[in-house]
Amino acid sequence: MTEDDAGLASMTGFGRHSTYHGGRELCVECRSVNHKRLSTRVDTPDELGWLQPKISSRLNDVLNRGRVDVRVQVRPADADHSPQFDVIDEERFAAVAQTLTELAGDCGLCTPVGAEAIFEYTEFFERSTSEVLDEQGAEVLLEVFDEALGKLIGSRRREGQGIARQMAQYLEQLDGLLDEVIEFKERADDDKWSAVETRLREAVEQFGVDEIDENRLAQEVAYYVEKGDIAEELQRARAHVDNVGELITGEREAVGKKLDFYLQELVRETNTMASKSRHPRLTECIIDMKSIVEKMREQAANIE
């Protein structure tokens, strides 16, 4: 697997290829932008409309997401690439000229019919694209499309690699903040028990209660400590971070939807942790985590 074949792929890209065949330039352009699903649109000359299903089928075989526009152009080649001038069908040209001459004679017109008058009726003697492109030409055109599609895919993969590098940097920052939150939690757990117990004892004293049920007090302390505990959220967040790391460093391409899911879950966990936090530094770390996750979601929105 080459460098361009591995890793993430963006949904944004461009590919163009052209060649010459039978005095014609055959050109195909492929563009793609973000879209929730795969949406394709193929624009061909009317005479080559039968190629559209084949092109759409090839797009469906190799792409998973994105809005893809394909434009097929067939035009006369320039002098350097056109071995012969074959736009005009000579027999039909002669028939048009004869018909015009006969009509002029029937109408008593003395002015001879010139080339300028004949070329007013080009649609009757110009050869169509389908006439110029024989079966071999159509195969050549499909080969041109394949080349343009390959360039589009390469463009999407190169941009995807850039996104992967950026997301890896974000992930490293997120991992560091997660470690800091876990370390802070472990240090603060013991202090939290004593702080909650002290507050409960002070509250009981304010009501003039002489004796305290130590068992009940312990239950209440455990309840309030557990209510503010973020151990489960941290465990799930760590699992989501690990999953995101595997996706952006793996060789699978169509991972955009999975990335969005895990990042959305990370947003959910950081929101829950922020609502439970009662310490300024811990809250600051969690807010920084959420900010990084949001940046990653922006990047992931462009991944196939």
N, C-alpha and C positions, 0 to 999 in steps of 0.2 A: 504494500500500500504506500503510495507516494505521499508527500507532504500535503498536496492539494486534495488527496482522497480521504484524509482522516479528520476527525474532530467535528466541531460544530459548523453548521452552515447558516449563513444569514438568509433572510428572505429577500434581500435587496441585491440586485445585480444587473449586469448588462453583457450581452454577447452579440457580436456581428461578424458575418462572414460573407464573402462574395467570390464568384468565379465567372468565367465566360464560357458560353456554349452556343454554338449555332448562330454566331453573330449577335448574341444577347448577353447582357450582364445579369446574372442571377444573384440577388442579394437578399439575405434574411437577417432581421434584427430581432433579438429577444430581450425583453425588459421585464423585471419583476420587482414588486414592492410588497410591503407587509399586508397580510390578510389572515383571518382566523383559519380559513380553510384554503384548499387549492382551487383557484378560479382562473380559467384560461380563456383567452380570446385570440383568435387567429384571423388575420386580415390578409387575404390573397386577392389577386385579380379574379374577376368574375369567372373567367374561363378555367381557372384552376381551383374552383371551389371544392372539387372532389378530393383535393389534398387535405382539406381542413380536418376531417376525422382522423386521418393518419397522423397528422402533426399533433393533434390533441391527445391521441392515444400514447404517443411517445412521451409527451409531457407528463401524463398521468403515471407512466411507468417509472420515471426517475425523480419526480418532485413530490413533496408531501404537503407543503403549505406555501402560500403566497399568491398574489394576483399577477399572472404572467400574460404579457401581451407579445404576440409574434406578428411581425409584419414581413410579408413576402413581396418582393418587387422583381419584375422582369422588364427590362428596358433595353433599347438598342445600345449596343456597345459602341465605344468611341472608335475612331479610325484605326488606332493601333491594335485593337482587339477584334475588329469586325472584318472577316475575310471576304464577305460578300454583302451586298445590299439586297435583302430579301423581304423587306417590309411590304412591297407592292406585289400583288398578284397580277401578272401581266395579262392574263386572259380576261380577268374581270375589269382591269383598267381599259383594255381595248373595247370591251362590251359597253362600258359607260361612255367612252368617247364616241362610239358608233351611234348609240342611242341619242346622245345629245346632238350629234350632227344631223341625224335623221329628223329629230324634232325641230331643229332650226330650219331645215329645208322645208318641212311641212308647214311651218309658220311663215314662210317667205322671208326669213332673215338672211340677209346677204353677208353679214359679218361671220367669218369662219369661227368655229368653236376652238378656243385656245386652251392651253394647259391650265391657265388660271381658273377658267370656268370648270374644267374637269375636276380640279382639286377641291372644289366646293363639295364634292361627293366622295370624300376619302373613305367614309365608312363602308362604301360598297366595293372597294377594291383593296383595302388594307388587309393584310393577313393578321389574324388574331393571335394572341399569345398561345392558345391551344394548338393552332396550326403550326406555329414556329417550333414549339417544343414537342418533339417526338417522344416516344416512350423512354428512350435513353435520356433525353433532356429532363424528363420528370424525375428519373432516378438521380440524376446529377443534382437537381434542385433539393431533393430529400437529403442528399449527402451534404449539401450546403447548410441545410437546416440542422443536421446533426452536429456539424462543426460549430455553428452559432450557439446551439444548445450546450455543447461542451464548454464553450467560453463563458456562457452564463453561469453554469455550474461552478466553474473555476473561480469566477468573480464572487459568487455567493460564499464559497468555502474560504477564500482569502479574507473576506470581510468577517466571516464567522470566526476565523482564527484571531483576528484583532479583538473581537468581542470576548473571546475566551480568555485572552491575556488580561483584558481589563477586569473581567469577572474574577479571575484568579487573584488579582490584587485586592479586590473588594473582599473576597472570601478570606484572605489572609488577615485583613483588618478585623473582619467579623469574628474569626476564630480567636484572635487575640483578645478582643473584648469579651467574648464568651468565657475564656479562661479567667479573665479578671473578675467577672461577675461570680463565677463559681468559687474562686478563692475568697472573694469578699464575703460571700454567703457563709462559707465554712467558718471564717473568723467571727462573723456576726451572730451565728446561731446561739452560742453560749451567752453572749451579752443580751440577746433577745429574751431568753428565758428569765434572766434576773430582772430585766427591765419591766417585763409584763407582770411578773410577780410583785415587784415593788409598787407598780401602779394599782394593782388590784388590792393590795394591803392598804394603801393610802385611801382608796375609795371606800373600803370597808370601814376603816377608822372614822371617816367623815360621817358615817351613819351611826356611829356610836355602838358598834357591835363589839362586845367584850371578848368573845371567843370565836375563833375562826376554825371552820372544818377544813383541816389540812388536806384531806382527800378531795374534797370539793374544790378547794383552791387549786390543787394540782390539775384537776380536770379542766378548770377554767383556763389556767395558764396554757395547758396543752392545746385547748381549743383555739385560743387566740394566736398562739405560735403557728399552729398548723394552718390556720386561715391565711396567714401571711407568708407561708412557705412557698418557695418557687422551685423546689427540687424537681418536681415532675415536668414543669415547663422547661427547665434547663436540660433535662434528659431528652425531651422531645426536640428541643432546639438543636442540641448536639447531633442527634440523628439526622435531622433535616440538613444541617450544614454538611455532614459527611455525604449524604445523598447528592447534594448539589455539586460537591467536589468530584464525585465519581462521574456525574453527567458531563461536566465541562472538560474533564480530562480523558474521557473515554473516546472510543472510535465510532460510537453511534452518532448519527447526524440528526435525525428527527426527534429532538428531545425538548423542543420549545414548550410544549404543553406540560410535560413533567416538571420542567424547571419552574414554570409559572405556578404549578400546584405547590411545590415545596416552598417557594418563596412566599406564597400567600399564607401557608401554614406558619412560616417564620414571623410574618407580620402579626398573625393571631397570637403566637406565643409571646412576642415582645409586648404587645398590648396588655396581655394578662399580667405579665411580670411588672410592667409599669404601674398597673392599677394596684398591685400588692405591695410595691416598694414603699418603704417609709424612711429611707435613708437618701440624702441628697446625692451622694457619690454614686450609689447604686442606681438611682433613677437616671443620673447623667449617662452612665454606661449603657443602660438599656435604651435610652433615647438615641444615643450614637449608633447602637446596633440597628434600630429601626430605620434610621436614616440611610445606613449602608444597604440594608435590604431593599429599600425603595429604589435606590440607584441601580441595584442589580435587577430589579423587576423592569426598569426602563430598558436596560440592555437586553434582557431576556425576551422582551416584546418583539425584538427583531430576529429572533432565532427560529429557524424552521422547526 
